[in-house]
Amino acid sequence: MAGSGYNQSPEQITAGLYRIVLTMTNTTYYPSASGTTTQNGSVNPYDWTSSAYTNATSMTATQATYLAQGNLRWSKILDGLDNVTDCRLLDVVVSGNTSGTDATTQPTGIAFTVEFYRDGFVTGEWNAYLKSIGQSSSGTYTNSDGIVGTAYVGIGGTAITTTALAIQDIVTNAIMAATSRGYRVWSPSQQGDSQQKISITAPNATASNIFGTVAVTQISGTTIAGTPL
């Protein structure tokens, strides 16, 4: 009997969905009034132009800077996730600043879903990066395709043995990043936006503290199994 002509293969694109939750209520880990002002801003997906805000144009210059710093950390998270394999974000939920409507205070929680088009790459690619920066090896990992490799200790101090831990560490690394860039920021004096240099440093000096505020759960994803037709 002839087959269907369609063969299933583990090499096909099998997207994986992961829910990421940032809990930023601890002001020691995510300060809102640190003496080192580049630590402020938490993580914030919405810049001052967001239609969700009810009071963006009432921000002080300091509040506008903190909001922009949160935007930069969010941008670093997106860059970090996209660098390991193609992905897209779904269902972003902000809490703590009146569910994302208050521009004058920073969020204390963000939840979002990331869909990786091939999540099998995530664990191996992140462990390869950790190896390249001199992290120590620690056991093995098995990725979502069943491939086994050497695990390395992540930025957050935990061996990266699963895809969820890899994502948790990628997000931690992004939040810990120190960087500067030109950014359009609300200016009270001009009653409009102005181009400013915005700088961020790690909100807390200890990466394991930030790692502990990031939770990752796989919410779907099926490994192809069985005998090809």
Buried (B, 14 or more C-beta within 10 A) or exposed (E): EEEEEEEEEEEEEBBBBBBBBBBBEBBEBBBBEBEEBBBBBBBBBBBBEBEBBEEBEEBEBEBBBBBBBBBBBBBBBBEBBBEBBEBEBEEBEBBBBBEBBBBBBBBBBBBBBBBBEBBBBBBBBBBEBBBEEEBEEBEEBBBBBEEEBBBBBBBBBBBBBBBBBBBBBBBBBBBBBEBEEEBBBBBBEEEEBEEBEBBBBBBBEBBEBBBBBBBBEBEEBEEEEEEEE
